[in-house]
Amino acid sequence: MNLQSPLIIVNFKTYLESTGARALELAKQAEKAAKETGVCIVVAPQFCDITKIAQTVEIPVFAQHLDAIYPGNSTGHILAETLKEAGATGTLINHSERQLRLSDIETTLTICQKQNLTSCVCANNPQVSAAIAALNPDITSMEPPELIGTGNSVSKAQPNIITDTARLVHQINPAMPLLCGAGISTAQDVFLALKLGTQGILVASGVVKAKDPYCVLEAFANAVNQTKSA
């Protein structure tokens, strides 16, 4: 499944609002917003919810993590082949809440290429983002961990971090989509993020814990479309 940027990735994390039946309903709302606005919206549910979501919606479904392992004796780990069979088309890697060593990131990217899984590697600052860009993932996402879940968006609080990251990443890989996240909660946050040089956002609580997730996603997607015509 091809991804078109600008794009929105919604990380369901392990919130109760995005667990089980509620995860499926949230994915349906994301699909509705994607179809009505024409913006690519990706959902990243918990592992146990991937199959039922992938079988129900037509938008891309990512895993939240993938371990740097091959089939064998790795009890309790996440295997790429399992994600593929469950219906995932990609995965988040190195989220600030599930960080990996650089060597494991490199191995995981090799596995993703072999299994045709889209890789979105997260980083916490411009320098780490540049190092990851050199490993050639499909997508890089920069999130200052101190702003995650605060509602204080990186695009307003630390815009220089976005511009610095975009400059460094695109010096190394000009074609790589760069996303940003942390505290994104309004359409203006999304608009500013894209105007500062990103190709989309990675968002979690701003959508998952919203009273009306569909309306939030619709507003985010409309902000994406607004930047195209601005």
C-alpha positions in Angstrom: 0.0 0.0 0.0 1.6 3.3 -1.1 1.6 6.2 1.3 1.2 9.7 0.0 2.6 12.7 1.8 1.7 14.9 3.5 0.3 12.2 5.8 -1.0 11.8 9.4 0.0 8.8 11.5 -2.2 8.2 14.6 -0.5 6.2 17.3 -3.1 4.5 19.4 -0.6 3.8 22.2 -2.2 1.8 25.0 -5.0 4.2 25.9 -8.3 2.6 27.0 -9.9 4.9 24.4 -8.0 3.0 21.7 -8.3 -0.5 23.0 -10.4 -3.4 21.6 -13.8 -2.4 20.2 -12.9 1.3 20.7 -9.7 0.9 18.7 -11.8 -0.5 15.8 -14.2 2.4 16.0 -11.4 4.9 16.1 -9.9 3.3 13.0 -13.2 3.6 11.2 -13.3 7.3 12.1 -9.8 7.8 10.7 -10.8 6.0 7.5 -13.9 8.2 7.2 -11.7 11.4 7.6 -9.2 10.1 5.1 -11.8 9.3 2.4 -13.6 12.6 2.8 -10.5 14.8 2.8 -8.3 12.8 0.5 -5.4 12.9 3.0 -3.5 9.8 3.8 -4.2 8.8 7.5 -2.4 5.8 9.0 -3.4 4.1 12.3 -1.0 2.3 14.6 -3.1 0.2 17.1 -1.9 -2.2 19.7 -0.7 -5.5 18.5 -3.8 -7.5 19.5 -6.0 -5.1 17.5 -4.1 -5.1 14.2 -5.8 -8.0 12.6 -9.4 -7.0 13.1 -8.6 -3.4 12.1 -6.7 -4.4 9.0 -9.6 -6.6 8.0 -12.1 -3.8 8.4 -10.6 -0.6 7.1 -8.9 0.3 3.9 -6.4 2.8 5.3 -2.8 1.7 6.2 -2.4 0.0 9.5 1.0 0.1 11.2 2.4 -1.7 14.3 3.7 0.4 17.1 7.0 -1.5 17.3 9.0 -4.3 15.7 11.9 -6.2 17.3 15.2 -6.8 15.6 14.8 -10.5 15.5 14.4 -13.3 13.0 12.2 -16.4 13.3 13.3 -18.7 16.1 13.6 -18.7 19.9 12.7 -15.1 20.9 9.9 -15.5 23.4 7.8 -12.4 23.9 9.2 -10.5 21.0 7.5 -9.0 17.9 8.3 -10.8 14.6 8.0 -9.0 11.2 6.4 -12.1 9.6 3.7 -12.0 12.3 2.9 -8.4 11.7 2.6 -9.0 7.9 0.2 -11.9 8.5 -1.8 -9.8 10.9 -2.3 -7.2 8.2 0.2 -4.5 9.1 1.7 -2.6 6.2 4.3 -0.8 8.3 5.6 -0.1 11.7 6.9 2.6 14.1 10.4 2.1 15.2 12.3 3.7 18.1 9.5 5.7 19.6 10.6 7.5 22.7 8.6 5.1 24.8 10.2 2.1 23.1 13.7 3.2 22.2 16.3 1.0 20.5 20.0 0.9 20.0 21.2 2.3 16.7 22.4 -1.2 15.7 19.0 -2.6 16.4 17.4 0.1 14.3 19.6 -0.8 11.4 18.7 -4.5 11.7 15.0 -3.7 12.0 15.2 -1.6 8.8 16.8 -4.5 7.0 14.0 -6.7 8.2 11.4 -4.2 7.1 12.9 -4.0 3.6 12.8 -7.8 3.3 9.2 -8.0 4.5 8.0 -5.0 2.5 7.0 -3.2 5.6 7.1 0.6 5.6 9.4 1.9 8.3 8.8 5.1 10.3 11.7 5.7 12.6 11.3 8.2 15.5 14.0 10.4 16.9 14.2 12.9 19.7 16.3 15.7 18.3 17.8 17.0 15.0 21.1 15.2 15.4 19.6 11.8 16.0 17.2 12.4 13.2 20.1 13.0 10.8 21.8 9.8 12.0 18.7 7.8 11.4 18.2 9.4 8.0 21.6 8.0 7.0 20.1 4.5 7.6 17.5 5.3 4.9 14.2 4.4 6.5 11.0 5.2 4.6 9.9 7.9 7.0 11.6 9.8 9.8 9.6 11.4 12.7 11.0 13.9 15.2 9.4 14.2 18.6 10.9 16.0 21.6 10.0 13.7 24.4 9.4 16.5 26.9 6.4 17.7 24.8 4.7 14.4 24.2 1.2 14.3 25.6 1.4 17.9 26.9 -0.8 19.6 24.4 2.0 22.1 23.9 2.9 21.5 20.3 6.5 21.3 19.0 5.5 23.5 16.0 4.7 26.3 18.4 7.0 25.7 21.4 10.1 24.7 19.5 9.8 25.6 15.8 13.5 25.9 15.4 13.9 22.2 16.2 11.6 21.4 13.2 13.5 23.6 10.8 16.9 22.3 12.0 15.7 18.7 11.7 14.3 19.3 8.2 17.6 20.9 7.1 19.8 18.1 8.4 17.6 15.3 7.3 17.0 16.6 3.8 20.7 17.3 3.3 21.2 13.5 3.8 18.1 12.3 2.1 16.2 15.0 0.2 13.3 12.7 -0.7 12.6 11.3 2.7 9.3 12.3 4.3 9.9 14.0 7.7 7.1 14.0 10.2 7.0 15.7 13.6 5.0 15.0 16.7 4.7 15.9 20.4 1.8 18.0 21.7 0.0 18.4 18.4 -3.6 19.1 19.3 -5.0 21.7 16.9 -5.3 22.3 13.2 -3.0 25.3 13.5 -0.3 23.0 15.0 -0.6 20.9 11.9 -0.5 23.8 9.5 2.6 25.3 11.2 4.4 21.9 11.2 4.0 21.5 7.5 4.9 25.2 6.8 8.1 24.6 8.8 9.2 21.9 6.5 7.7 18.6 7.5 5.6 16.3 5.3 3.1 15.3 8.0 2.6 14.6 11.7 2.7 11.7 14.2 -0.1 12.3 16.7 -1.5 10.3 19.6 -3.5 11.7 22.6 -4.6 14.8 20.6 -6.8 12.4 18.6 -7.2 9.3 20.8 -8.4 11.2 23.9 -10.4 13.8 22.0 -14.1 14.0 22.7 -14.8 13.7 19.0 -11.7 12.1 17.3 -13.3 12.3 13.8 -13.8 16.1 14.0 -10.2 16.5 15.1 -8.9 14.3 12.3 -11.0 16.1 9.8 -9.6 19.4 11.0 -6.1 18.1 10.9 -6.6 16.8 7.3 -8.1 20.1 6.2 -5.1 21.9 7.6 -2.9 19.5 5.5 -4.9 20.4 2.4 -4.7 24.1 3.3 -0.9 24.0 3.2 -1.1 22.5 -0.3 -2.9 25.6 -1.6 -1.2 28.2 0.6 
